[in-house]
Amino acid sequence: MKNSKLLVLGMLFLGIMFLGFQCASTELTSAKLYIQQKNWDKAIETLNTEVTKNPKSDEGYFLLGTVYSEQDNIDKMIESFDKSLAISNKFQKNIEEYKAFQWANNFNRGVSLFQRGSKVTDKDSSQMYYDMAIDAYNKAIMLEPDSGETYRNLAFVYLTTGQTEESITPLTKLVEIEQAEEGYQYLGEVYYTLGVNMMNTFKIQKNVQDSVKAMEYYNSAIATLEEGTTKYPENAEMIGTKFSAYIGANKLENALTSAEALVEKDPNNKFNRYNYGVVLLNTDKYPEAETQLLEAIKIDPDYDNAIYNLGVTYVKWGTAMNKEAEQQGTMSDDYKKKYEAALPYLEKVVEKDPTNVAIWELLGKVYSVLGMQEDAANAFKKADELR
């Protein structure tokens, strides 16, 4: 935070009061008295009369700005100050101090309101505080549009309240102003999430425009994350989301080339191995995916994502083998070996996360294929109980 901008309002008013009364119009003299009395409505009425009679009254507009500041009417405050500066620079220093104070005032108010919203348990009350925090941060942005910290905090409120699309603008500004690592990361994740959501909508409603919009989001994610990973090549979260966006956009060759290059560059990096494995899995290259995911688990035996995706790899591999055998008209139980290979990994997932409905369902199907009917029934029952 810019400590130099945390000014005391009382000092500002002292400066106003002693700007002088010499040669002042009746309206200016009266307005200053109303300001001393904190009679803001009369002050505004009198000052509006002043600037109507004297459109070149730089002091009239300046004082109007100070009164609007007292009323927290930031729009009108900035408008009045801008009109004063358009006439002369006489009050420029005072105006800069006022804007600095109000920026800090609204920024700190946003922080406080967000914290209050995070502490209350009532959902409606929490949302009320979050909305007020958003309003305060937007006012701070109006006062100082180049403050990356304000955009960062505003985006975080939006993300906390599930207003994903609304977070795009402040995150974009954060990237533009600071090229901040978290700006690239969160903006890329937002675009990717919106792409996934829109694609899911397309699958349900079959509206081609939803598919087009999903691709736009995926491509925006890719553009953001490619730039971000160039600047911050060690950010594993960004790299992972980038590969997911490649897959979502069906740019599998890009994903394969990039993932393979990362593994070649740093073969002992579990994230590189994992990402390459996931890309291979999504391109139905099951033996190659198995190799990469096993390497990731070898590096980190508790790597949950790699454990889960290795289990999925074996299930998909077994399913593909069975389908191929049926197409060729042959009978073989070889595919069941892949299901058996999947079991310890899927079981490990539910050991760590026993509330995972999707894995319980997948386990139920695998147990069924392997003739483990009692285990299958228990798995499906567990999935039903968790719904």
N, C-alpha and C positions, 0 to 999 in steps of 0.2 A: 504494500500500500504506500502511496505517496504521502509521507508524513508531513512534508512541507505544505500540503494543501489542507491539513486539518486546522483550520483557522477558527478563531473565536468570534461568533456572530456579534457579540457586544462591541468588540473593537471596530467591526465594520460600521456599526451604527454610529459610533462616536465620530468616525470619519465623515459620515453623511451629515450629521448634525452641525458640524463645524465647517462645512463647505462654504458657508458664508451666506449672508442675507443681503449683501450689498446689491443694489440695483435689481433685486428680484421682483418679479411680478407679484400681484396680489395673490394669484392662484398658487404660485410656488411657496410664498410665505405661509399661506393657509395650509397647504399640503404638508409642509414640514411640521407644523403644529399638530396636525392630525396624526402624523407618523409618530411624534413624541407621545401622543395620547393613545397610540395603537388603535386608532379608529380607522381601520383599513378601508372600509367601504367609502367613507367620506374622502379619504385621501385619494382613492382611485377616481371618484367622481370629480374632484377638484383638478387632479392632474390630467384627466381626459379633457376637461375644459381648457386647461393650459395648452395642451398640444394641438387642440383644435384651433384655438386662437393664434397659436404660434407654432406652426409645423416644424420650425427649425429649433425648437427648444430641446437641445441635447440633455439639459438637466431634467426637464420634465419627463422625458422618456426614461432617463436613468432612474429617477425616483419611482416611476411606475414599476420598473423592473424590480426594485428593492421591495416594494409592497407586495407584488405578486410572489416574490421569493418567500415572504412571510406567510403567505397563504398556500405555499407549496404548489403554486400554479406554474410549473416549470415551462410549459409552452408559452404562456404569456410573458413570463420573466425573460426568456431568451428573445422573444419577439421584440420586447421593449428595449432590451439592451442592444440588440442589433440595430434598431432604429436610431438609438443614441449615437452609436459608433458610426453610422452612415452619415451623421451630421458632423461629428468631430471626434477626436481621440481624447478629449478632455477627461473623460471618466473611465478610460480604458483600464487603468490599473485597478480601480475599484471594482469594475465589472469582472475582471479576471479573478479577483479575490472572491467575489460573490459566487461565481461559477465554481471555483475550486471548493469553497465551503459546501455548497449544495451538492456537488459531486460526492464529497466525502460523507456528507450527511445521508444521502440516499444510498450510497454503497454500504455504509455501516448499518443502515436500517434494513437493507436487504439481507445482510448477514444475520442480524438479530431475528428477523421474521422467519427466515429459513430454519434457524435453530429452534425457534418456538414451535414451528410446524412439525419438526422432527420429533419433538418431545411429547406432544399431545397424542392421546390414543384415539380420540374421536376423529373419524375420517373426514367429516364435514369441516370441523374446526381446523384440522391439519391443512386441508385444501385451501381454506380461507387465508391462512397465514402464508402458504406458498404463493397464492395469487397476489397477495400484498407484496411479497418479496419480489415477484416478477415485475410488478408495477414500479417498485423502487429501483430495481436494476435498469429498467427501461428509461427511467428519468435520469439516472446516472449516465447512461449512454448518450442521451440527448445533450447532456452538459459536457461530456468528454468522450467523443466518439472514437478516440484512438486508444482507449484503455483496455488492453487485452484482459486484464483481471476481471473487469466487469462482465465481458462476454463469457469468460470462463465460468463465473458463478451463475450467470443467467442460464447457460446451457445445462449446468448441473441441476438446477431447479427443474427445468423442463424434463430432463432425463429421469429425475427422481419421481416426478408425477406422471410419468408415462406419456408425456407429450413429445413423442419421438420426432415427428416431422417438424414441430416448432423449434427443436434444438438445432436444426440445420443452419439457420441464419447466424446465430451467435457463434457456432463452431466454425463456420466458414470465415467469419470475421477474425476469430482467434488465429486461424491458420494464416490468414492474410496479413495480420499485424505482427504476429510473433513467430510464425512457422513453428508453433509449439508442438512437441511430440504428442501430448495428450489430445491436442486439437485434431491432428491427423488420425490418431487411433480412434477416437470417439466418433468423428465424422464418418470415417470409413465404416465403422460398425453400424452407425445409424443407417447409412445408405444400404448396407448389406441386409440389415434387419427388415427395412422397408421393402427391399426386393423380395425377400423370402415371404413376407406377409402378403404382398401383392400376387406372387406366384401361387400361393395357397388359395387365394381368392379366385384366381383364374381357374384353378383345378376344380373348384366347386361350381362357379357360375359360368364358366366357358366363354367369358367375354374377352375377345381378342385384345381389346384395349388394355385390359389388366395385364396381359402378358407383355405387351409393348412397354407399359409403365414399369413392370418388374425389371425388364432388360435395361431400361434407362437408369434405374436405381443401381443395378449391378455394375453397370459401366461407370457410374459416378463413384461407386465404391472402389472399383479397380483404379481409376485415375487418381483418386485421393491416396489410396494405399501404396500405389507404385511410387508416387512422389514421397510419401511418408517413409517408406522402407529404404528409399535411396538416401534420405537424410538421416534416418535412424535405423541402420541395418541390423542392429542387435535386438530390436523390439519383436519378440516372438509372437505377441498377441496380434500385432499388425500383419506379420507374415502369414499367420494362420488364417486370419480373416480374408486376406488377399486371395489365398488359394481357394477358400470357400466361395468367394465372389467369382473367381475364374470358373469354378465348377458350375455355379448358378447360371452364369452367362454362357455356358457351354463352350468356353474357351479352354478346352482341355489340353491342347498342344502348348499353349502359353504356360499352363499350370505345370505340365510335365517337364518342360524345358527349365523353368525357373526352379522347381523343386529338386530336380536332378543336379543342377548347378550348385545349389546350396549344400547338398549332401557331399558332393565332390570337394567343395571348399572346406567343409567342417563335418567330417563323417562321425565325430563323437558328440555331436549336438543332437540331443533327443528330439527337439522340436523339428529340426530339419528331417530327421528320419521319419517322424510321425507324419509331418505334412506330405512328404513324398509318398508314404504308405497310403494315406487317405486319397490322394490324387490317383494313385494306381488302382485302389479299390473302386473308385468311381469310374474308372475306364475299364473295369472288368478284368484287370490284370492281377488275378488272385495270387499266383505264386510269388510274383514280384512284390505285391502288397504285403504278403506274409513275411517276406524277408525283411522289409523295412520296419514293419511294426515289431517284429521280434527283436530287431536291433535296438529299437527305441526302448523296449522293455528290459533289454539286457543292460542298457545304460541306466535306466531307472525302473526297478522292478515294481514300484508302486505308481507308475504313470497311468492313472485311471483312463484317460482318453485312449491311450494306445491299447490298453487291456480290452476296453469295450470294442474298439474297432477291429481288433484281431479276432474277437469272437464273431463279430458281424461278417468279417472276411470269410471265415470258415463256413458260416451258414450260407452265405451267398455262393460260395464256391461249391458246396455240396448241392445246392439247389440247381446250379448251372450244370453240374455233372449229371444229375438225375434227368434234367430236361433233355440233355443231349442224348442220353441213353434211350429215352422214350422215343425221340425223333428217329433214332437209328433202328428202333424196334428190338433192342436188346434188353435183357434183364440183368441187372447188376446191383449189388448192395454196396459197391465201393463208395458211393456218395455219403453213406452213413458214417464212414470214417471221418469225414470232415465235420459232421454234426457232433461226433464224439470229441473231436479236437476242440470244438467251440465251447463245450460244456464248462470246463474249469474256468475259462475266462468270463463267461456270462455269469456263472455262479459267484465269482469273485466280485463282480460288479454289484450284484444285489446284496452281497455281504456288507459292502461298504455303503450302499444306498438302498436299503430295503423298501423304500417308498417309490421306487422307480417302476411305474405301471408297465411301460413299454417293454422293459427287460423281462419282467415276470411273464408277459404274454409271449415274448420270443422264446423264453425258456420252456414255456408250456408246449409250444409247437415243436421245439427240438426234442423234448422228452417224448412227445407223441410219436415222432418219426422213429425214435430209438426203441419204441415199445415200452417205455417206462410210464405206464398209464397212471399209476398212483401219484408219481411225481408231477406228471402233467396236470392231473386234476387239482393238486395242491397249488401249483403255480397259477393256473387259471383262477382258482378261488381267491388267491392272494391278490391278483390283479383286480378282480371284481370288488373286493373289499376296499381297495385303495381308490377306486373311482369316486 
